[in-house]
Amino acid sequence: MTSTAETTLLQGIRTDLFIGGEWQPAEGDRTFGVSDPATGLELRRVADASPADGIRALDAAVAAQAEWAATAPRRRSTILRDAFDLLVERRADFALLMTLEMGKPLAEADGEVSYGGEFLRWFSEEAVRISGRYGLNPEGTGQTIVSHRPVGPCFFITPWNFPLAMATRKIAPALAAGCTVVIKPAELTPLTTLHLAALFDEVGLPAGVLNVVPTSRSKDLGASVIADTRLRKLSFTGSTPVGVTLLKQAADNVLRTSMELGGNAPFVVFEDADLDAAVEGALLAKFRNIGQACTAANRFLVHEDVAAEFSRRLGDRVSELKVGRGTEEGVRIGPLITDSAVANTAALVDDAVAQGAELVTGGSKLDGAGSFFAPTVLTGIVAGSRILNEEIFAPVLAISTFRTEDEAVEKANDTPYGLVGYVFTRDLARGHRMIDRIDTGMMGLNTGVVSNASAPFGGVKQSGLGREGGAEGIAEYLETKYTLLVGQA
């Protein structure tokens, strides 16, 4: 049952395709439904883009590219800043919309508005700081000029777990650099991206600079856009297997790519750690966004001297977490995104227990409507358990132990992934060793949250290519050009 406020918000969302600055139906007037994972009820029906619609969106982006690239950096900056200001003004609407279509608690959705908005503000400031260099070459025979220009039309594929932030994290640097965009939001959560497009339209973003094509035919639409030789950049956030497929498709036209892929984050607690801080960090690193984050801690590696106490304290806290629809007061754990996600989580937990793990709390699907799984703590995870090798993407915390620093490092690095790691220790020298020894693109040292718009986000190994955010983020959308100037006029 939706409230009056929810109904009013949903009725105000534009659900057509946004192409060339206009809201248009999909080819054949096809639509698909978007449901609330907390109730299973349909929220709205959305235009279902065909591959031909995807090409029309690319047509619009290509047509707008030259003029947008020539637009003064200050103008691009102002549009991004105006979008940030309007997003902050309407934060309650965006937060509620994300809670409805994705399920996260309202307080966390509000936090995502802050986080996602910061990419608009950060890159509004970076837009006017794109620079090059000029100087005499070493031989003294001419002047070296290094300049940067927009890479060109971009295609973005975003996930369902952070429907606002994953869009702004890609759109903002692209627009700041002077690139036009076609974005395909996740089929499960397209409403937030469509609402964001309407916001950009309202603040005066020129027609064709941003185009949004929701679809239930992601593979077909994506393949058609990626195969088009006019496209110059592909950015994807999602699973590693899908990323590998997209990289193969992108290779045919030698596209610039950014890939933010899967994770299997270690959370290492040494014997000298502040256990209170470690428990708080664990709750953030594991249960933020219902555990459905690529940055979520996946493997908790705890020194054997403190494992029992850490597990006891954590189990007590987790058992108190309130589960329910994200709009309810005090809810910390919302639904998983689909029933199939619940089934997969149950299979991972059952496998761990069958292998010898001990269930401290939770461990099962909750009865009733919606895709709810009880927040879970497991201890004594045995080597070979699926839960150590697969991305959990659920509110399930799995603890195993280690004895020495070398063993902790070996276990932390025993994965093809390398997105983020978390380490808790009071020993500053050990902390610095972990920065060097744990093979990840990011690290939280005595903290369970690392993401910030001003910092480079990304991983190594099978966790991806490139960085989003920070000064590095805008470089992903710029080509470097070198000119040798010889002689004088």
C-alpha positions in Angstrom: 0.0 0.0 0.0 1.5 3.3 -1.0 0.9 6.6 0.9 -0.5 9.7 -0.7 3.0 11.2 -0.8 4.3 8.2 -2.6 1.5 8.2 -5.1 1.9 11.9 -5.8 5.6 11.5 -6.4 5.3 8.4 -8.7 2.6 10.1 -10.8 4.9 13.0 -11.4 7.8 10.9 -12.8 8.3 11.0 -16.6 8.5 7.5 -17.9 9.1 7.9 -21.6 12.5 7.8 -23.2 14.5 11.1 -23.0 16.1 11.6 -26.4 17.3 14.9 -28.0 15.7 16.9 -25.2 12.2 15.4 -25.7 10.2 12.7 -23.9 9.3 10.1 -26.4 7.6 6.7 -26.4 9.6 3.6 -27.2 9.4 1.9 -30.6 6.1 0.1 -30.8 4.9 1.8 -27.6 6.5 -1.0 -25.6 6.7 -0.7 -21.8 7.9 -2.7 -18.8 7.0 -2.6 -15.2 9.1 -1.4 -12.2 8.2 -2.9 -8.8 8.8 -2.2 -5.2 10.9 -5.1 -3.8 9.4 -4.5 -0.4 5.9 -5.4 -1.6 6.2 -6.9 -5.0 3.7 -4.3 -6.3 4.2 -2.5 -9.5 5.1 1.2 -9.1 5.0 2.5 -12.8 5.4 1.3 -16.3 8.4 2.7 -18.2 9.1 3.0 -22.0 11.1 -0.1 -23.1 13.7 1.1 -25.6 14.6 -1.0 -28.6 18.0 -1.2 -30.2 16.7 1.3 -32.8 15.8 3.6 -30.0 19.3 3.3 -28.6 20.7 4.4 -32.0 18.3 7.3 -32.1 19.7 8.4 -28.7 23.2 8.1 -30.0 22.2 10.2 -33.1 21.1 12.9 -30.7 24.3 12.7 -28.6 26.4 12.9 -31.8 24.4 15.8 -33.1 25.0 17.7 -29.9 28.6 16.8 -29.4 30.4 19.6 -31.3 28.4 22.4 -29.8 28.7 21.0 -26.3 32.4 20.5 -26.6 32.7 24.1 -27.7 30.6 25.4 -24.8 32.6 27.5 -22.4 33.8 25.5 -19.4 32.2 28.1 -17.1 28.8 27.4 -18.7 29.2 23.7 -18.3 30.2 24.3 -14.7 27.2 26.4 -14.0 24.8 23.8 -15.4 26.3 21.1 -13.2 26.2 23.4 -10.1 22.6 24.4 -10.8 21.7 20.7 -11.1 23.4 20.1 -7.7 21.5 22.9 -6.1 18.1 21.7 -7.5 18.9 18.1 -6.4 19.6 19.3 -2.8 16.3 21.3 -2.9 14.4 18.1 -4.0 16.4 15.6 -2.0 13.3 14.3 -0.2 11.7 13.3 -3.5 14.8 11.6 -4.8 15.4 9.7 -1.5 11.8 8.5 -1.4 11.9 7.4 -5.1 15.1 5.3 -4.5 13.5 3.7 -1.4 10.5 2.8 -3.5 12.2 1.3 -6.5 15.3 -0.2 -4.9 14.3 -0.8 -1.3 17.0 0.8 0.8 16.0 2.5 4.1 15.0 6.1 3.6 17.9 7.5 5.7 20.4 5.7 3.5 18.6 6.9 0.4 18.9 10.5 1.7 22.6 9.7 2.2 22.9 8.7 -1.4 21.4 12.0 -2.5 24.2 13.7 -0.6 26.8 11.4 -2.1 25.5 11.5 -5.6 25.0 15.2 -5.5 28.7 15.7 -4.6 29.7 14.4 -8.0 27.7 17.2 -9.6 29.3 19.8 -7.3 32.9 18.3 -7.5 32.9 18.1 -11.3 31.2 21.5 -11.7 34.5 22.8 -10.1 36.7 20.5 -12.2 35.1 21.7 -15.5 37.0 25.0 -15.3 40.3 23.4 -14.3 41.0 21.3 -17.4 44.5 22.4 -18.4 47.6 21.4 -20.5 51.2 22.5 -20.6 53.5 24.4 -22.8 57.3 24.6 -22.9 60.6 24.3 -24.7 61.4 20.7 -25.6 64.7 19.2 -24.2 66.5 19.5 -27.6 65.6 23.2 -27.8 64.2 22.7 -31.3 60.6 23.7 -30.6 57.8 24.3 -28.2 55.8 21.3 -26.8 52.1 21.9 -26.4 50.0 19.3 -24.6 46.2 19.9 -24.7 43.1 18.0 -23.7 39.8 17.7 -25.5 36.6 15.7 -24.9 36.7 12.1 -25.9 33.3 12.3 -27.6 29.9 10.6 -27.3 29.7 8.3 -24.3 27.5 5.3 -23.5 26.9 4.5 -19.8 25.4 1.4 -18.3 24.5 1.8 -14.6 23.4 -0.7 -11.9 20.4 -0.9 -9.7 22.0 -0.7 -6.3 22.8 3.1 -6.3 20.5 4.5 -8.9 21.4 8.1 -8.4 25.0 8.1 -7.4 26.1 5.7 -10.2 24.4 8.0 -12.7 25.9 11.2 -11.4 29.4 9.6 -10.9 29.5 9.1 -14.7 27.3 11.9 -16.1 29.0 14.7 -14.1 32.6 14.2 -15.3 31.5 13.5 -18.9 29.5 16.8 -19.0 32.3 18.7 -17.3 34.8 17.4 -19.9 32.5 18.4 -22.8 31.1 14.9 -23.7 27.6 14.0 -24.6 25.9 11.0 -23.1 23.5 8.1 -23.7 22.7 6.3 -20.4 21.0 3.0 -20.0 19.8 2.6 -16.4 19.2 -0.7 -14.8 15.9 -2.3 -15.7 15.1 -2.7 -12.0 15.6 1.0 -11.1 15.1 3.3 -14.1 12.8 5.9 -12.4 15.6 7.7 -10.5 17.6 8.2 -13.7 14.6 9.5 -15.6 13.8 11.9 -12.7 17.5 13.1 -12.9 17.2 13.7 -16.6 14.1 15.9 -16.0 16.1 17.8 -13.5 18.9 18.4 -15.9 16.4 19.5 -18.5 14.9 22.0 -16.0 18.3 23.6 -15.3 18.9 24.2 -19.1 21.1 21.4 -20.3 21.0 21.6 -24.1 19.0 19.1 -26.0 20.9 15.9 -26.9 23.6 16.3 -24.3 22.0 13.7 -22.0 19.8 10.9 -23.3 18.1 8.2 -21.3 17.0 4.8 -22.7 15.6 2.4 -20.2 15.1 -1.1 -21.6 14.3 -4.7 -20.8 16.5 -5.7 -23.7 19.8 -4.6 -22.4 22.1 -7.0 -24.4 20.5 -6.1 -27.7 20.4 -2.4 -27.1 23.9 -2.3 -25.7 25.4 -4.3 -28.5 23.9 -2.0 -31.1 25.1 1.2 -29.5 28.6 -0.2 -28.8 29.0 -1.4 -32.4 28.4 2.1 -33.8 31.6 3.7 -34.8 30.5 7.1 -33.7 30.6 6.1 -30.1 33.9 6.9 -28.4 33.6 5.9 -24.7 31.9 3.1 -22.7 31.5 3.1 -19.0 29.9 0.3 -17.1 29.3 -0.5 -13.4 28.2 -4.1 -12.7 29.4 -7.7 -12.6 32.7 -8.8 -13.9 31.3 -11.4 -16.3 29.2 -8.7 -18.0 32.1 -6.3 -18.0 34.3 -8.9 -19.8 31.6 -9.3 -22.5 31.4 -5.5 -22.9 35.2 -5.2 -23.1 35.2 -7.7 -26.0 32.5 -5.7 -27.8 34.3 -2.5 -27.2 37.5 -3.9 -28.6 36.1 -3.9 -32.2 36.1 -0.1 -32.3 38.9 0.4 -29.8 36.6 2.3 -27.4 37.9 4.1 -24.4 36.4 2.1 -21.5 35.9 2.5 -17.7 34.9 -0.7 -15.9 33.8 -0.7 -12.2 33.2 -4.4 -11.7 32.7 -7.0 -8.9 34.4 -7.1 -5.5 35.3 -9.6 -2.8 36.4 -7.1 -0.1 38.5 -8.4 2.9 37.8 -6.9 6.3 40.9 -7.6 8.4 40.8 -7.1 12.2 44.1 -7.4 14.0 44.6 -8.4 17.6 45.4 -4.8 18.6 42.4 -3.3 16.9 39.9 -1.1 18.7 37.1 -3.6 18.8 34.4 -1.0 19.3 35.6 0.8 16.2 35.9 -2.4 14.3 32.3 -3.4 15.1 31.0 -0.1 14.0 33.1 -0.3 10.8 31.8 -3.8 10.1 28.2 -2.7 10.4 28.9 0.1 7.9 31.0 -2.0 5.5 28.7 -4.9 5.5 25.1 -3.7 6.0 25.1 -0.4 4.2 22.7 -0.6 1.3 21.5 -4.0 2.7 24.9 -5.5 1.8 24.2 -4.9 -1.9 27.3 -2.9 -2.8 30.5 -3.8 -4.6 32.4 -2.1 -1.7 30.6 -4.3 0.9 33.0 -6.3 3.1 32.7 -9.9 1.9 35.3 -11.8 3.9 35.9 -10.9 7.6 39.3 -12.1 8.6 39.7 -11.7 12.4 42.8 -12.5 14.5 42.1 -15.7 16.5 42.9 -13.9 19.8 39.9 -11.5 19.4 37.6 -13.5 17.0 35.3 -14.8 19.8 34.8 -11.3 21.3 34.4 -9.6 18.0 31.8 -12.2 16.8 29.9 -11.9 20.1 29.7 -8.1 20.0 28.8 -8.1 16.3 26.2 -10.8 16.6 24.5 -8.8 19.4 24.4 -5.7 17.3 23.2 -7.4 14.1 20.4 -9.2 15.9 19.0 -5.8 16.9 18.8 -4.4 13.3 15.2 -3.7 12.3 14.1 -5.2 9.0 11.2 -3.8 7.0 10.1 -1.5 4.2 12.5 1.3 3.9 9.9 4.0 4.5 9.2 2.6 8.0 10.6 4.3 11.1 13.9 2.9 12.4 14.4 0.3 9.6 18.1 -0.5 8.9 17.6 -3.5 6.6 15.3 -3.3 3.6 14.5 -6.0 1.0 16.9 -7.6 -1.4 16.3 -6.5 -4.9 14.6 -9.7 -6.2 13.4 -13.1 -5.0 16.2 -14.7 -6.9 18.7 -12.7 -4.9 17.1 -14.1 -1.7 17.4 -17.6 -3.1 21.1 -17.2 -4.0 21.8 -15.8 -0.5 20.1 -18.7 1.2 22.1 -21.1 -0.9 25.4 -19.4 0.1 24.4 -19.5 3.8 23.3 -23.2 3.6 26.5 -24.2 1.9 28.6 -22.4 4.6 26.7 -24.2 7.4 26.9 -27.5 5.6 30.7 -27.0 5.4 30.9 -26.5 9.2 30.2 -22.8 9.8 28.3 -21.7 12.9 25.2 -19.6 12.5 25.3 -16.8 15.1 22.1 -14.9 14.1 19.7 -14.8 11.1 20.3 -17.2 8.2 16.9 -17.4 6.4 14.4 -15.6 4.2 11.7 -13.8 6.2 8.1 -14.8 5.7 5.6 -12.4 4.1 5.6 -10.1 1.1 8.8 -8.7 -0.3 12.3 -10.0 -0.8 13.6 -9.9 2.7 16.5 -11.9 4.2 17.4 -11.8 7.9 20.7 -10.0 8.7 23.1 -12.8 9.3 26.4 -13.5 11.0 28.4 -16.7 10.4 31.6 -17.8 12.1 34.1 -20.5 11.5 33.9 -20.3 7.7 35.8 -23.3 6.3 38.1 -23.0 3.3 36.3 -24.1 0.1 33.0 -22.6 1.1 31.3 -20.8 -1.7 30.8 -17.7 0.5 34.5 -17.0 0.5 34.8 -17.0 -3.3 31.5 -15.4 -4.5 30.3 -11.8 -4.0 27.6 -12.1 -1.4 25.5 -9.0 -2.2 23.3 -9.5 0.8 23.2 -8.7 4.6 25.3 -11.8 5.4 28.6 -11.4 7.4 31.0 -14.3 7.3 33.9 -14.6 9.8 37.1 -16.7 9.6 40.3 -16.4 11.6 44.0 -15.9 11.0 47.1 -16.2 13.2 49.9 -14.1 11.6 50.1 -11.0 9.5 51.4 -12.9 6.6 48.4 -15.3 6.8 46.0 -12.4 6.9 47.6 -10.9 3.8 47.6 -14.2 2.0 43.9 -14.7 2.7 43.0 -11.1 1.9 44.7 -11.4 -1.6 43.3 -14.9 -2.3 40.7 -13.7 -4.8 40.7 -12.6 -8.5 39.1 -9.3 -7.3 40.7 -6.2 -5.9 38.3 -3.3 -5.4 38.6 -2.4 -1.8 39.9 -3.7 1.5 39.3 -2.7 5.1 41.9 -3.0 7.9 41.6 -2.3 11.6 44.8 -1.9 13.7 46.3 0.5 16.2 49.8 -0.1 14.8 50.5 2.7 12.3 53.5 0.8 10.8 51.4 -2.3 10.3 48.7 -0.1 8.7 51.1 1.2 6.2 52.3 -2.3 5.4 48.8 -3.3 4.7 48.4 -0.4 2.2 51.3 -1.8 0.3 50.6 -5.5 0.7 46.8 -5.8 0.2 46.1 -5.8 -3.5 43.2 -3.5 -3.9 42.5 -0.2 -5.6 41.1 1.4 -2.4 41.5 0.8 1.3 39.7 1.8 4.5 42.2 2.0 7.4 40.2 2.0 10.6 37.0 2.9 8.8 34.2 1.0 7.0 33.4 3.6 4.4 35.8 4.9 1.7 33.7 6.5 -1.0 34.0 10.2 -1.6 33.5 12.3 -4.8 36.9 14.0 -4.4 38.7 10.6 -4.4 39.5 8.1 -7.2 37.1 5.1 -7.0 38.1 1.9 -8.7 39.9 -1.4 -8.5 42.6 -3.7 -9.8 42.6 -7.2 -11.2 39.1 -8.3 -12.1 37.5 -5.4 -10.3 37.9 -3.1 -13.2 39.7 -0.5 -15.2 39.9 3.3 -14.7 38.8 5.6 -11.9 35.7 7.6 -11.1 35.7 10.6 -8.9 38.6 12.9 -7.9 40.9 14.7 -10.3 41.4 11.3 -12.0 37.7 11.1 -12.8 37.6 13.8 -15.5 40.7 12.4 -17.2 38.7 9.4 -18.2 36.7 11.7 -20.5 39.6 13.6 -22.1 41.9 12.8 -24.9 45.5 14.1 -24.8 46.9 15.8 -27.8 50.6 16.7 -28.3 51.7 19.4 -30.7 55.3 20.4 -31.6 55.5 24.0 -32.6 58.7 25.0 -34.5 59.6 28.4 -35.8 58.0 31.8 -35.3 55.4 33.6 -37.4 
